């Protein structure tokens, strides 16, 4: 009689223990948020969500005119040390440690900072056409926070620059884009790396802004 009761107690304890373990596992699975930096295989839905967020930020920035202004927020002076985005850490780093000052058209960077700085790394690159309209003209680094991993996702947006537009960096509103030199060895008129790709057109160049998040 006692043996039967003891056996039933062991069976009940085992059943209750299994339920507790299963409940803990389910709770843990629901609590895990998979991001592109999670080790192992990255969840495709998580990657798509990050890409969609970055794409939406590019669209919002472009629609407001902020993205074009940020591309033109450049030091166009004659000094070699100023051949970079205004107030940035340098041509190869862009805004690697600090955001540009409050007077800068920095809407995209503020959104990226808020969304990804604490969870992921991100870079922002600007590619442009050469003076013949070919897509391999060069790359400007707007933000470099590191090097993306294999799980990095990419969002892009294309912006058209026009002949009558001007640099938006300090003092850049005095001259049109076509006034600046694009030859690093020259720069007598100030330097801006993006050339006029369409001489007989009001279009100056077509550039692509690429956001890489990992």
PEFEN-V889074 format. One record per run of one state. SS is the DSSP state (hx for helix, st for strand, lp for the rest). FROM is the first residue (numbers start at 1). LEN is the number of residues. If there is no record, write none. Layout:
# PEFEN-V889074
[[SS & FROM & LEN] [SS & FROM & LEN]]
This chain:
# PEFEN-V889074
[[lp & 1 & 1] [hx & 2 & 30] [lp & 32 & 12] [hx & 44 & 20] [lp & 64 & 2] [hx & 66 & 6] [lp & 72 & 2] [st & 74 & 1] [lp & 75 & 5] [hx & 80 & 3] [lp & 83 & 2] [st & 85 & 1] [lp & 86 & 8] [st & 94 & 1] [lp & 95 & 12] [hx & 107 & 10] [lp & 117 & 5] [st & 122 & 7] [lp & 129 & 9] [st & 138 & 7] [lp & 145 & 8] [st & 153 & 10] [lp & 163 & 3] [st & 166 & 1] [lp & 167 & 5] [hx & 172 & 3] [lp & 175 & 1] [st & 176 & 1] [hx & 177 & 3] [lp & 180 & 1] [st & 181 & 1] [lp & 182 & 9] [st & 191 & 1] [lp & 192 & 11] [st & 203 & 11] [lp & 214 & 1]]
